[in-house]
Amino acid sequence: METAPIFYLIHEVGRAFRRQLEEQTRGHDLTLPQWRIITKLGREDGMSQVALASAIDTDPMTLSAILKRLSDRKLVRRAPDPQDGRAKIVTLTAEGLALYRMVESLGVELYKTAIAGMEPAATEALIEGLAQIRDNLAGGDAETKDEV
């Protein structure tokens, strides 16, 4: 059994999804990394910068620069962590939450477009198969990440 087509298709689907999402988020003056941050905070507000960087799979320095731009736009707020004075907790502002509600629907609609025509059983099998591949490649102890 040849496996290369699976990984080629995974790459192509990811690339096509990112390209479509970038086009849609551009209309809201957001880059894809900014959209990922807004979406993650919309689902789980009040995260440390370290946890947020890990959740969106970026390095802390890159995250800090992106958060600065979002903060300048008054979409996020960074405050000292009461438990650890060296850490910062990131939360959405009211404007950030309103933007989250708007752009979250873009992701949902794109997801619906992507799986259009698939039977629910096929969608579930695909999810299970991809999760198994992820776990196999991560050594079986992959951390569960949100669909960001």
PyMOL commands that set and color helices and strands:
alter all, ss='L'
color gray80, all
select helices_A, chain A and resi 4-26+32-43+49-55+60-72+94-115+120-137
alter helices_A, ss='H'
color red, helices_A
select strands_A, chain A and resi 47-48+76-81+84-92
alter strands_A, ss='S'
color yellow, strands_A
deselect
rebuild
show_as cartoon
